[in-house]
Amino acid sequence: MMICVLLLTPKPDLFEPLSTNVNALLNLLSNSAGNPFFLVTTSLLCLIPIFKRFPIKRLASLYVQFALLLILSFALKTGLKSATEVPRPYSYALAEVGLVDNAASFYQLEPELKDELIERIASKVSPARIEQWHGETNYAFPSGHTIFIAICILFWGGFLLRHNHYITAGLLLTWGVGVGFSRIWLGMHWPTDLMGSTILASLLIFCVPKINFEKNHQANNAVN
């Protein structure tokens, strides 16, 4: 579903003004999957099995597996950004107004100069976009936000579906699609960044084995 929405999302005009409400909504969605607010999102998701009154060992199994997925996704995202060096959409906007020679040259600048150039265009761009541009001046592919939300949807969404919480799973999916849309509309990513990130998250979910401390405990008891 997310990939379909991304494919249908039109390329935004980054100089088109956004209303106050749209600014606030896009910022909220984007920040909910970014540093440091992804910790709040993670904490809320980790409360789900607690409300289900899961035993400690089962909780630990879920949390360790989820933490492992997040750690691997962060490492994968960091390595691929350095390897692929895909410029973000907003760097093309900076080139369009002559602040840099081309999108790629923006990434050769020192961090202070990057922030200075973004600030020069602030009067022509909506505040939510400027805030996000200042926050992330690294490369675009893959999208760390999208890897995070894709893992959340696949891991916790699957958990919710297995326990027949269809409405909550639907809300989680809607949130994820909203975050993906915000990343495109704010000029942070191309649709291909998000689609690639979704595929990478799916591979991680498939490759990381299920952890079951309860089973290990039962096996140890049997041996003893």
LUMNUPA-855787 format. One record per residue (C-alpha): residue number from 0; residue in three letters; x, y, z. Coordinates in nm, 3 decimals, padded with zeros to 5 digits. Layout:
pt seq: NUM, type: ALA, u: X, v: Y, w: Z
...
END
This chain:
pt seq: 0, type: MET, u: 00.000, v: 00.000, w: 00.000
pt seq: 1, type: MET, u: 00.276, v: 00.243, w: 00.092
pt seq: 2, type: ILE, u: 00.456, v: 00.187, w: -00.238
pt seq: 3, type: CYS, u: 00.133, v: 00.253, w: -00.432
pt seq: 4, type: VAL, u: 00.077, v: 00.580, w: -00.246
pt seq: 5, type: LEU, u: 00.436, v: 00.689, w: -00.307
pt seq: 6, type: LEU, u: 00.412, v: 00.613, w: -00.678
pt seq: 7, type: LEU, u: 00.096, v: 00.823, w: -00.702
pt seq: 8, type: THR, u: 00.240, v: 01.116, w: -00.503
pt seq: 9, type: PRO, u: 00.311, v: 01.405, w: -00.741
pt seq: 10, type: LYS, u: 00.650, v: 01.575, w: -00.735
pt seq: 11, type: PRO, u: 00.608, v: 01.878, w: -00.506
pt seq: 12, type: ASP, u: 00.707, v: 02.233, w: -00.593
pt seq: 13, type: LEU, u: 00.937, v: 02.309, w: -00.300
pt seq: 14, type: PHE, u: 00.883, v: 02.683, w: -00.345
pt seq: 15, type: GLU, u: 00.505, v: 02.648, w: -00.318
pt seq: 16, type: PRO, u: 00.386, v: 02.791, w: 00.018
pt seq: 17, type: LEU, u: 00.222, v: 02.560, w: 00.269
pt seq: 18, type: SER, u: -00.053, v: 02.667, w: 00.506
pt seq: 19, type: THR, u: 00.015, v: 02.684, w: 00.879
pt seq: 20, type: ASN, u: -00.184, v: 02.368, w: 00.945
pt seq: 21, type: VAL, u: -00.013, v: 02.173, w: 00.667
pt seq: 22, type: ASN, u: 00.327, v: 02.291, w: 00.792
pt seq: 23, type: ALA, u: 00.246, v: 02.167, w: 01.141
pt seq: 24, type: LEU, u: 00.106, v: 01.832, w: 01.022
pt seq: 25, type: LEU, u: 00.397, v: 01.750, w: 00.790
pt seq: 26, type: ASN, u: 00.649, v: 01.846, w: 01.058
pt seq: 27, type: LEU, u: 00.469, v: 01.635, w: 01.318
pt seq: 28, type: LEU, u: 00.456, v: 01.330, w: 01.091
pt seq: 29, type: SER, u: 00.817, v: 01.362, w: 00.985
pt seq: 30, type: ASN, u: 00.947, v: 01.426, w: 01.336
pt seq: 31, type: SER, u: 00.758, v: 01.127, w: 01.477
pt seq: 32, type: ALA, u: 00.998, v: 00.898, w: 01.289
pt seq: 33, type: GLY, u: 01.311, v: 01.109, w: 01.327
pt seq: 34, type: ASN, u: 01.567, v: 01.181, w: 01.593
pt seq: 35, type: PRO, u: 01.493, v: 01.218, w: 01.884
pt seq: 36, type: PHE, u: 01.114, v: 01.170, w: 01.864
pt seq: 37, type: PHE, u: 01.137, v: 00.820, w: 01.717
pt seq: 38, type: LEU, u: 01.214, v: 00.717, w: 02.077
pt seq: 39, type: VAL, u: 00.866, v: 00.834, w: 02.179
pt seq: 40, type: THR, u: 00.711, v: 00.637, w: 01.893
pt seq: 41, type: THR, u: 00.918, v: 00.332, w: 01.984
pt seq: 42, type: SER, u: 00.811, v: 00.357, w: 02.349
pt seq: 43, type: LEU, u: 00.444, v: 00.378, w: 02.256
pt seq: 44, type: LEU, u: 00.469, v: 00.073, w: 02.031
pt seq: 45, type: CYS, u: 00.651, v: -00.122, w: 02.300
pt seq: 46, type: LEU, u: 00.357, v: -00.061, w: 02.535
pt seq: 47, type: ILE, u: 00.129, v: -00.274, w: 02.313
pt seq: 48, type: PRO, u: 00.232, v: -00.616, w: 02.450
pt seq: 49, type: ILE, u: 00.231, v: -00.475, w: 02.804
pt seq: 50, type: PHE, u: -00.138, v: -00.389, w: 02.764
pt seq: 51, type: LYS, u: -00.181, v: -00.748, w: 02.645
pt seq: 52, type: ARG, u: -00.033, v: -00.859, w: 02.979
pt seq: 53, type: PHE, u: 00.240, v: -01.066, w: 02.820
pt seq: 54, type: PRO, u: 00.478, v: -01.250, w: 03.056
pt seq: 55, type: ILE, u: 00.825, v: -01.104, w: 03.106
pt seq: 56, type: LYS, u: 01.009, v: -01.355, w: 02.889
pt seq: 57, type: ARG, u: 00.770, v: -01.301, w: 02.599
pt seq: 58, type: LEU, u: 00.807, v: -00.924, w: 02.634
pt seq: 59, type: ALA, u: 01.185, v: -00.962, w: 02.635
pt seq: 60, type: SER, u: 01.170, v: -01.173, w: 02.317
pt seq: 61, type: LEU, u: 00.973, v: -00.905, w: 02.134
pt seq: 62, type: TYR, u: 01.186, v: -00.617, w: 02.258
pt seq: 63, type: VAL, u: 01.520, v: -00.780, w: 02.179
pt seq: 64, type: GLN, u: 01.411, v: -00.871, w: 01.829
pt seq: 65, type: PHE, u: 01.273, v: -00.521, w: 01.765
pt seq: 66, type: ALA, u: 01.590, v: -00.360, w: 01.903
pt seq: 67, type: LEU, u: 01.805, v: -00.583, w: 01.682
pt seq: 68, type: LEU, u: 01.603, v: -00.481, w: 01.376
pt seq: 69, type: LEU, u: 01.645, v: -00.112, w: 01.460
pt seq: 70, type: ILE, u: 02.020, v: -00.145, w: 01.517
pt seq: 71, type: LEU, u: 02.074, v: -00.334, w: 01.192
pt seq: 72, type: SER, u: 01.856, v: -00.088, w: 00.998
pt seq: 73, type: PHE, u: 02.053, v: 00.208, w: 01.135
pt seq: 74, type: ALA, u: 02.384, v: 00.049, w: 01.039
pt seq: 75, type: LEU, u: 02.253, v: -00.042, w: 00.692
pt seq: 76, type: LYS, u: 02.112, v: 00.305, w: 00.635
pt seq: 77, type: THR, u: 02.435, v: 00.476, w: 00.741
pt seq: 78, type: GLY, u: 02.652, v: 00.258, w: 00.519
pt seq: 79, type: LEU, u: 02.432, v: 00.288, w: 00.211
pt seq: 80, type: LYS, u: 02.405, v: 00.666, w: 00.235
pt seq: 81, type: SER, u: 02.783, v: 00.692, w: 00.217
pt seq: 82, type: ALA, u: 02.803, v: 00.440, w: -00.066
pt seq: 83, type: THR, u: 02.525, v: 00.575, w: -00.290
pt seq: 84, type: GLU, u: 02.563, v: 00.954, w: -00.238
pt seq: 85, type: VAL, u: 02.218, v: 01.041, w: -00.375
pt seq: 86, type: PRO, u: 02.145, v: 01.416, w: -00.335
pt seq: 87, type: ARG, u: 01.823, v: 01.513, w: -00.159
pt seq: 88, type: PRO, u: 01.552, v: 01.692, w: -00.362
pt seq: 89, type: TYR, u: 01.604, v: 02.018, w: -00.175
pt seq: 90, type: SER, u: 01.966, v: 02.035, w: -00.287
pt seq: 91, type: TYR, u: 01.833, v: 02.070, w: -00.642
pt seq: 92, type: ALA, u: 01.620, v: 02.361, w: -00.521
pt seq: 93, type: LEU, u: 01.933, v: 02.528, w: -00.387
pt seq: 94, type: ALA, u: 02.100, v: 02.479, w: -00.725
pt seq: 95, type: GLU, u: 01.789, v: 02.614, w: -00.901
pt seq: 96, type: VAL, u: 01.825, v: 02.953, w: -00.731
pt seq: 97, type: GLY, u: 02.202, v: 02.961, w: -00.782
pt seq: 98, type: LEU, u: 02.316, v: 02.902, w: -00.424
pt seq: 99, type: VAL, u: 02.526, v: 02.604, w: -00.537
pt seq: 100, type: ASP, u: 02.664, v: 02.505, w: -00.876
pt seq: 101, type: ASN, u: 02.478, v: 02.174, w: -00.869
pt seq: 102, type: ALA, u: 02.307, v: 01.944, w: -00.621
pt seq: 103, type: ALA, u: 02.615, v: 01.725, w: -00.571
pt seq: 104, type: SER, u: 02.839, v: 02.021, w: -00.481
pt seq: 105, type: PHE, u: 02.621, v: 02.101, w: -00.178
pt seq: 106, type: TYR, u: 02.752, v: 01.787, w: -00.006
pt seq: 107, type: GLN, u: 03.112, v: 01.896, w: -00.041
pt seq: 108, type: LEU, u: 03.053, v: 02.198, w: 00.185
pt seq: 109, type: GLU, u: 03.123, v: 02.227, w: 00.556
pt seq: 110, type: PRO, u: 02.816, v: 02.184, w: 00.783
pt seq: 111, type: GLU, u: 02.814, v: 02.552, w: 00.884
pt seq: 112, type: LEU, u: 02.809, v: 02.665, w: 00.520
pt seq: 113, type: LYS, u: 02.531, v: 02.419, w: 00.438
pt seq: 114, type: ASP, u: 02.315, v: 02.571, w: 00.712
pt seq: 115, type: GLU, u: 02.400, v: 02.921, w: 00.592
pt seq: 116, type: LEU, u: 02.291, v: 02.845, w: 00.236
pt seq: 117, type: ILE, u: 01.964, v: 02.689, w: 00.354
pt seq: 118, type: GLU, u: 01.895, v: 02.997, w: 00.566
pt seq: 119, type: ARG, u: 01.944, v: 03.222, w: 00.261
pt seq: 120, type: ILE, u: 01.649, v: 03.053, w: 00.091
pt seq: 121, type: ALA, u: 01.427, v: 03.056, w: 00.402
pt seq: 122, type: SER, u: 01.220, v: 03.352, w: 00.285
pt seq: 123, type: LYS, u: 01.115, v: 03.159, w: -00.028
pt seq: 124, type: VAL, u: 01.035, v: 02.824, w: 00.134
pt seq: 125, type: SER, u: 00.779, v: 02.715, w: 00.394
pt seq: 126, type: PRO, u: 00.908, v: 02.686, w: 00.754
pt seq: 127, type: ALA, u: 00.848, v: 02.311, w: 00.784
pt seq: 128, type: ARG, u: 01.072, v: 02.248, w: 00.485
pt seq: 129, type: ILE, u: 01.347, v: 02.476, w: 00.613
pt seq: 130, type: GLU, u: 01.338, v: 02.308, w: 00.954
pt seq: 131, type: GLN, u: 01.379, v: 01.964, w: 00.799
pt seq: 132, type: TRP, u: 01.650, v: 02.081, w: 00.559
pt seq: 133, type: HIS, u: 01.853, v: 02.222, w: 00.847
pt seq: 134, type: GLY, u: 01.808, v: 01.898, w: 01.041
pt seq: 135, type: GLU, u: 01.944, v: 01.664, w: 00.772
pt seq: 136, type: THR, u: 02.217, v: 01.770, w: 00.531
pt seq: 137, type: ASN, u: 02.341, v: 01.420, w: 00.449
pt seq: 138, type: TYR, u: 02.252, v: 01.209, w: 00.146
pt seq: 139, type: ALA, u: 01.905, v: 01.083, w: 00.059
pt seq: 140, type: PHE, u: 01.923, v: 00.708, w: -00.008
pt seq: 141, type: PRO, u: 01.803, v: 00.518, w: 00.179
pt seq: 142, type: SER, u: 01.550, v: 00.698, w: 00.397
pt seq: 143, type: GLY, u: 01.616, v: 00.634, w: 00.764
pt seq: 144, type: HIS, u: 01.266, v: 00.754, w: 00.852
pt seq: 145, type: THR, u: 01.115, v: 00.505, w: 00.609
pt seq: 146, type: ILE, u: 01.324, v: 00.209, w: 00.723
pt seq: 147, type: PHE, u: 01.208, v: 00.288, w: 01.076
pt seq: 148, type: ILE, u: 00.839, v: 00.314, w: 00.991
pt seq: 149, type: ALA, u: 00.852, v: 00.009, w: 00.764
pt seq: 150, type: ILE, u: 01.003, v: -00.202, w: 01.043
pt seq: 151, type: CYS, u: 00.742, v: -00.067, w: 01.285
pt seq: 152, type: ILE, u: 00.460, v: -00.155, w: 01.046
pt seq: 153, type: LEU, u: 00.593, v: -00.499, w: 00.954
pt seq: 154, type: PHE, u: 00.690, v: -00.597, w: 01.308
pt seq: 155, type: TRP, u: 00.420, v: -00.438, w: 01.523
pt seq: 156, type: GLY, u: 00.156, v: -00.437, w: 01.250
pt seq: 157, type: GLY, u: 00.207, v: -00.810, w: 01.209
pt seq: 158, type: PHE, u: 00.183, v: -00.851, w: 01.585
pt seq: 159, type: LEU, u: -00.145, v: -00.657, w: 01.594
pt seq: 160, type: LEU, u: -00.294, v: -00.857, w: 01.307
pt seq: 161, type: ARG, u: -00.202, v: -01.185, w: 01.474
pt seq: 162, type: HIS, u: -00.398, v: -01.068, w: 01.778
pt seq: 163, type: ASN, u: -00.694, v: -00.941, w: 01.571
pt seq: 164, type: HIS, u: -00.635, v: -00.570, w: 01.639
pt seq: 165, type: TYR, u: -00.722, v: -00.467, w: 01.285
pt seq: 166, type: ILE, u: -00.817, v: -00.105, w: 01.357
pt seq: 167, type: THR, u: -00.494, v: -00.036, w: 01.546
pt seq: 168, type: ALA, u: -00.295, v: -00.203, w: 01.267
pt seq: 169, type: GLY, u: -00.477, v: 00.017, w: 01.015
pt seq: 170, type: LEU, u: -00.391, v: 00.328, w: 01.217
pt seq: 171, type: LEU, u: -00.027, v: 00.223, w: 01.228
pt seq: 172, type: LEU, u: -00.023, v: 00.178, w: 00.850
pt seq: 173, type: THR, u: -00.193, v: 00.516, w: 00.799
pt seq: 174, type: TRP, u: 00.071, v: 00.681, w: 01.016
pt seq: 175, type: GLY, u: 00.348, v: 00.517, w: 00.816
pt seq: 176, type: VAL, u: 00.205, v: 00.629, w: 00.483
pt seq: 177, type: GLY, u: 00.168, v: 00.980, w: 00.626
pt seq: 178, type: VAL, u: 00.533, v: 00.989, w: 00.730
pt seq: 179, type: GLY, u: 00.640, v: 00.872, w: 00.384
pt seq: 180, type: PHE, u: 00.425, v: 01.136, w: 00.219
pt seq: 181, type: SER, u: 00.570, v: 01.406, w: 00.445
pt seq: 182, type: ARG, u: 00.926, v: 01.311, w: 00.354
pt seq: 183, type: ILE, u: 00.852, v: 01.358, w: -00.014
pt seq: 184, type: TRP, u: 00.647, v: 01.675, w: 00.030
pt seq: 185, type: LEU, u: 00.909, v: 01.838, w: 00.251
pt seq: 186, type: GLY, u: 01.177, v: 01.783, w: -00.014
pt seq: 187, type: MET, u: 01.376, v: 01.533, w: 00.188
pt seq: 188, type: HIS, u: 01.343, v: 01.224, w: -00.032
pt seq: 189, type: TRP, u: 01.258, v: 01.087, w: -00.373
pt seq: 190, type: PRO, u: 00.991, v: 00.815, w: -00.401
pt seq: 191, type: THR, u: 01.268, v: 00.571, w: -00.497
pt seq: 192, type: ASP, u: 01.443, v: 00.641, w: -00.163
pt seq: 193, type: LEU, u: 01.131, v: 00.538, w: 00.024
pt seq: 194, type: MET, u: 01.058, v: 00.236, w: -00.191
pt seq: 195, type: GLY, u: 01.416, v: 00.114, w: -00.155
pt seq: 196, type: SER, u: 01.399, v: 00.163, w: 00.220
pt seq: 197, type: THR, u: 01.075, v: -00.035, w: 00.242
pt seq: 198, type: ILE, u: 01.236, v: -00.323, w: 00.052
pt seq: 199, type: LEU, u: 01.543, v: -00.314, w: 00.279
pt seq: 200, type: ALA, u: 01.323, v: -00.321, w: 00.590
pt seq: 201, type: SER, u: 01.132, v: -00.618, w: 00.449
pt seq: 202, type: LEU, u: 01.457, v: -00.806, w: 00.391
pt seq: 203, type: LEU, u: 01.570, v: -00.736, w: 00.747
pt seq: 204, type: ILE, u: 01.240, v: -00.864, w: 00.887
pt seq: 205, type: PHE, u: 01.280, v: -01.179, w: 00.678
pt seq: 206, type: CYS, u: 01.646, v: -01.237, w: 00.768
pt seq: 207, type: VAL, u: 01.643, v: -01.167, w: 01.143
pt seq: 208, type: PRO, u: 01.536, v: -01.487, w: 01.320
pt seq: 209, type: LYS, u: 01.249, v: -01.492, w: 01.565
pt seq: 210, type: ILE, u: 01.371, v: -01.475, w: 01.924
pt seq: 211, type: ASN, u: 01.186, v: -01.684, w: 02.183
pt seq: 212, type: PHE, u: 01.321, v: -01.677, w: 02.538
pt seq: 213, type: GLU, u: 01.022, v: -01.878, w: 02.659
pt seq: 214, type: LYS, u: 01.115, v: -02.170, w: 02.437
pt seq: 215, type: ASN, u: 01.478, v: -02.155, w: 02.553
pt seq: 216, type: HIS, u: 01.363, v: -02.152, w: 02.914
pt seq: 217, type: GLN, u: 01.140, v: -02.454, w: 02.859
pt seq: 218, type: ALA, u: 01.426, v: -02.640, w: 02.687
pt seq: 219, type: ASN, u: 01.660, v: -02.569, w: 02.980
pt seq: 220, type: ASN, u: 01.400, v: -02.692, w: 03.224
pt seq: 221, type: ALA, u: 01.360, v: -03.011, w: 03.023
pt seq: 222, type: VAL, u: 01.736, v: -03.072, w: 03.032
pt seq: 223, type: ASN, u: 01.752, v: -03.010, w: 03.405
END
